[in-house]
Amino acid sequence: MRESQVKSIQSLARGLEVLHLLQTSGACTLHDLHRMSGIPKASLLRILKTLQEQGVAWRRMVDDAYVPSYSLAEMAGRMDRDHALMEVASPVLKALTEEIRWPSVVAVPRLTHMEVIETNVSRAYFDDIALGPAGFRVNMLRSASGRAYLAACPAAEREAVLESLRRSARKGDRLARSAAYVEQVLAEVRSAGYALRDPDFGGDFDEGRAVRDDGRESLGVAVRLGAHVPGSINITWTRRVLGRAAGAARFAEPAARAAREIADRLARRA
């Protein structure tokens, strides 16, 4: 179907117009919105009710004005941070894969998991390893990316993550309930300066290698921006080509250099 034959949704356009007015004005009464948009008040009430039900607007009691939800600002801020990280990380990942030939990703924390936001897999010499795609969720405590982040992030932030994992019903998060396991993992990461995935982690969020095994190993290094850890960089290789120890010896320093370069570039943008 050609684009010219597709009709726009007028009700959606009106809803977006109202949301834009709320965002640019900060707060608007029903009368304000009617005056600025020309949309009938009955239609505005339906739009505003929908926005409230979707959690993107609320009505304050002091003056009955409608206000955009804080979640919108938080989402926009998170997107800005992610885009900044992706922008500075992309050329670093390109140079990294030219050096080591294996693929890598940049992942960011999402409280209970890590999320892939960038990968150089399409540029890697060993391109048969499928990483990502963008938006892919990675186990927090069993993956190299998650371990690197947890070991480096501020204590209060780490405890909030671990508490959420302890309450999780997912099979892949059960290890968070073992304080001894968590302490040992984080101590090993800090001592080495990098993280390796759990020996039983085969890439699946919940299952172990006995059930699902991607045949890979991974090494992760945190991107440190002062006390803040916006994410981590991860290098992945095939286990049949390089063992766990051999891969760590080969990739730890290139990964650390790449993480420092990303952090330096972020700092220069600040």
C-alpha positions as CSV (number, residue, x, y, z in Angstrom):
1,M,0.0,0.0,0.0
2,R,1.3,3.4,-1.0
3,E,1.8,5.9,1.8
4,S,-0.5,8.5,0.1
5,Q,-3.4,6.0,0.4
6,V,-3.1,5.7,4.2
7,K,-5.3,7.9,6.2
8,S,-4.1,9.6,9.4
9,I,-5.9,9.0,12.7
10,Q,-7.4,12.3,13.7
11,S,-8.2,11.3,17.3
12,L,-4.6,10.3,17.8
13,A,-3.4,13.6,16.4
14,R,-5.6,15.5,18.8
15,G,-4.4,13.4,21.7
16,L,-0.8,14.1,20.8
17,E,-1.5,17.8,20.4
18,V,-3.0,17.9,24.0
19,L,0.0,16.0,25.3
20,H,2.4,18.4,23.6
21,L,0.6,21.4,25.1
22,L,0.8,19.8,28.6
23,Q,4.5,19.2,28.1
24,T,5.4,22.7,26.8
25,S,3.2,24.5,29.3
26,G,3.9,22.4,32.4
27,A,0.2,22.5,33.6
28,C,-3.1,23.5,31.9
29,T,-6.7,23.7,33.1
30,L,-9.4,22.4,30.8
31,H,-10.2,26.0,29.9
32,D,-6.5,26.6,29.0
33,L,-6.4,23.6,26.7
34,H,-9.7,24.5,25.0
35,R,-8.4,28.1,24.4
36,M,-5.0,27.0,23.0
37,S,-6.2,24.0,20.9
38,G,-9.7,24.9,19.9
39,I,-10.8,21.4,20.7
40,P,-14.3,21.1,22.2
41,K,-14.2,20.6,26.0
42,A,-16.2,17.3,25.7
43,S,-13.5,15.9,23.4
44,L,-10.8,17.3,25.6
45,L,-12.2,15.5,28.6
46,R,-12.2,12.2,26.8
47,I,-8.6,12.8,25.7
48,L,-7.5,13.8,29.2
49,K,-9.2,10.7,30.7
50,T,-7.3,8.5,28.3
51,L,-4.0,10.2,29.1
52,Q,-4.6,9.7,32.8
53,E,-5.5,6.1,32.3
54,Q,-2.3,5.5,30.4
55,G,-0.2,7.1,33.1
56,V,1.2,10.0,31.1
57,A,-0.9,12.8,32.7
58,W,-2.5,13.5,36.1
59,R,-4.8,16.1,37.6
60,R,-3.7,18.1,40.6
61,M,-6.1,19.1,43.3
62,V,-4.9,22.6,44.1
63,D,-6.3,24.1,40.9
64,D,-7.7,21.1,38.9
65,A,-4.9,21.6,36.3
66,Y,-3.7,18.7,34.2
67,V,0.0,18.0,34.4
68,P,2.3,15.7,32.4
69,S,3.5,12.7,34.3
70,Y,7.0,12.7,35.7
71,S,7.4,9.3,33.9
72,L,7.5,11.1,30.6
73,A,10.4,13.3,31.7
74,E,12.2,10.4,33.2
75,M,11.8,8.4,30.0
76,A,13.0,11.3,27.9
77,G,16.0,11.7,30.2
78,R,16.8,8.0,30.0
79,M,16.6,8.1,26.2
80,D,18.9,11.1,26.1
81,R,21.4,9.3,28.3
82,D,21.2,6.2,26.2
83,H,21.6,8.1,23.0
84,A,24.7,9.9,24.3
85,L,26.2,6.6,25.4
86,M,25.4,5.0,22.0
87,E,26.9,8.0,20.1
88,V,30.2,8.0,21.8
89,A,30.4,4.2,22.1
90,S,29.8,3.4,18.4
91,P,33.2,4.5,17.0
92,V,34.9,2.9,20.0
93,L,33.2,-0.4,19.3
94,K,34.2,-0.1,15.6
95,A,37.8,0.3,16.5
96,L,37.6,-2.5,19.1
97,T,36.3,-5.1,16.6
98,E,39.0,-4.0,14.1
99,E,41.5,-4.9,16.8
100,I,40.1,-8.1,18.3
101,R,37.8,-9.3,15.4
102,W,35.3,-10.7,17.9
103,P,31.9,-8.9,18.5
104,S,31.0,-6.8,21.5
105,V,28.0,-4.9,22.8
106,V,27.2,-2.0,25.1
107,A,24.5,-2.7,27.7
108,V,22.8,-0.5,30.2
109,P,21.1,-1.3,33.5
110,R,17.3,-1.6,33.8
111,L,17.1,-2.5,37.5
112,T,16.4,-6.2,37.1
113,H,18.3,-6.8,33.9
114,M,20.8,-5.3,31.4
115,E,19.6,-4.1,28.0
116,V,21.7,-4.1,24.8
117,I,21.7,-0.7,23.2
118,E,24.6,-1.0,20.7
119,T,26.7,-3.8,19.0
120,N,29.4,-4.1,16.5
121,V,28.5,-7.6,15.4
122,S,27.9,-6.5,11.8
123,R,31.5,-5.3,11.7
124,A,33.1,-8.3,13.4
125,Y,35.3,-10.8,11.5
126,F,33.6,-13.6,13.4
127,D,30.1,-12.5,12.4
128,D,28.4,-15.8,13.0
129,I,27.8,-14.9,16.6
130,A,24.4,-13.2,16.9
131,L,24.4,-10.6,19.6
132,G,21.7,-8.3,20.7
133,P,19.6,-7.1,19.0
134,A,19.0,-3.6,20.5
135,G,16.6,-4.0,23.3
136,F,17.6,-7.5,24.1
137,R,17.4,-8.3,27.9
138,V,20.4,-9.9,29.6
139,N,20.4,-11.6,33.0
140,M,21.8,-9.2,35.6
141,L,23.6,-11.5,37.9
142,R,24.7,-14.4,35.6
143,S,26.0,-12.4,32.6
144,A,29.4,-10.7,32.3
145,S,27.7,-7.3,31.5
146,G,25.5,-7.4,34.6
147,R,28.3,-8.5,36.9
148,A,30.6,-5.8,35.7
149,Y,27.9,-3.2,36.3
150,L,26.9,-4.5,39.8
151,A,30.5,-4.7,41.0
152,A,31.2,-1.1,40.0
153,C,27.9,0.8,40.7
154,P,27.3,2.7,44.0
155,A,26.4,0.6,47.0
156,A,22.9,2.0,47.4
157,E,22.1,1.4,43.7
158,R,23.5,-2.1,43.9
159,E,21.4,-2.9,46.9
160,A,18.3,-1.7,45.1
161,V,19.0,-4.0,42.2
162,L,19.7,-7.0,44.4
163,E,16.6,-6.4,46.5
164,S,14.5,-6.4,43.3
165,L,16.3,-9.6,42.1
166,R,15.7,-11.3,45.4
167,R,11.9,-10.6,45.1
168,S,11.9,-11.7,41.5
169,A,9.9,-14.9,40.6
170,R,12.1,-15.6,37.6
171,K,14.2,-18.8,37.8
172,G,17.2,-16.9,36.4
173,D,17.2,-14.5,39.3
174,R,17.2,-17.1,42.2
175,L,21.0,-16.8,42.8
176,A,20.5,-13.3,44.1
177,R,19.0,-14.8,47.3
178,S,22.4,-16.3,48.2
179,A,24.4,-13.5,49.9
180,A,27.5,-15.7,49.8
181,Y,27.2,-16.3,46.1
182,V,26.7,-12.5,45.4
183,E,29.6,-11.5,47.6
184,Q,31.9,-14.0,46.0
185,V,31.0,-13.0,42.5
186,L,31.5,-9.3,43.1
187,A,34.7,-9.8,44.9
188,E,36.1,-11.8,42.0
189,V,35.1,-9.1,39.5
190,R,36.7,-6.4,41.6
191,S,39.9,-8.3,42.1
192,A,40.2,-9.1,38.3
193,G,39.0,-5.8,37.0
194,Y,36.6,-7.5,34.7
195,A,33.7,-9.9,34.8
196,L,33.1,-13.3,33.2
197,R,29.7,-14.8,32.8
198,D,28.6,-17.5,35.3
199,P,30.1,-20.9,34.3
200,D,26.5,-22.3,34.0
201,F,25.2,-19.4,32.0
202,G,24.6,-20.3,28.4
203,G,23.0,-17.1,27.2
204,D,19.4,-17.9,28.2
205,F,17.9,-15.6,30.8
206,D,16.5,-18.4,33.0
207,E,17.9,-21.8,32.0
208,G,21.4,-23.2,32.6
209,R,23.8,-24.7,30.1
210,A,22.4,-28.2,30.6
211,V,19.2,-26.9,28.9
212,R,20.4,-24.1,26.6
213,D,24.0,-23.4,25.7
214,D,25.1,-20.9,23.1
215,G,28.6,-22.3,23.2
216,R,30.1,-18.9,24.1
217,E,32.1,-17.1,26.8
218,S,31.8,-13.4,27.5
219,L,33.9,-10.7,29.4
220,G,32.5,-7.5,30.7
221,V,34.0,-4.2,31.9
222,A,32.0,-1.4,33.5
223,V,32.0,2.1,32.0
224,R,32.7,4.4,34.9
225,L,31.9,8.0,34.8
226,G,33.0,9.1,38.3
227,A,30.8,7.3,40.7
228,H,28.2,6.8,38.0
229,V,28.1,3.6,35.9
230,P,26.0,4.2,32.8
231,G,26.6,0.7,31.4
232,S,29.2,-1.9,30.5
233,I,31.0,-3.2,27.5
234,N,31.0,-6.9,26.7
235,I,33.2,-9.0,24.4
236,T,31.9,-12.4,23.3
237,W,33.8,-15.3,21.7
238,T,33.2,-19.0,20.9
239,R,34.2,-21.4,23.5
240,R,35.5,-24.0,21.0
241,V,38.0,-21.4,19.7
242,L,39.1,-19.9,23.0
243,G,38.7,-21.2,26.5
244,R,37.5,-19.1,29.4
245,A,41.0,-18.3,30.7
246,A,42.5,-17.8,27.3
247,G,39.8,-15.4,26.3
248,A,40.0,-13.5,29.5
249,A,43.8,-13.1,29.1
250,R,43.4,-11.9,25.5
251,F,40.4,-9.5,25.8
252,A,40.6,-8.0,29.3
253,E,42.9,-5.2,28.4
254,P,41.2,-4.2,25.1
255,A,37.8,-4.2,26.8
256,A,39.2,-2.0,29.7
257,R,40.7,0.4,27.2
258,A,37.4,0.6,25.3
259,A,35.5,1.2,28.5
260,R,37.9,4.0,29.5
261,E,37.6,5.6,26.1
262,I,33.9,5.6,26.2
263,A,33.9,7.1,29.7
264,D,36.4,9.8,28.6
265,R,34.2,10.8,25.6
266,L,31.1,11.0,27.8
267,A,33.0,13.2,30.3
268,R,34.1,15.6,27.5
269,R,30.4,15.9,26.5
270,A,29.3,16.8,30.0
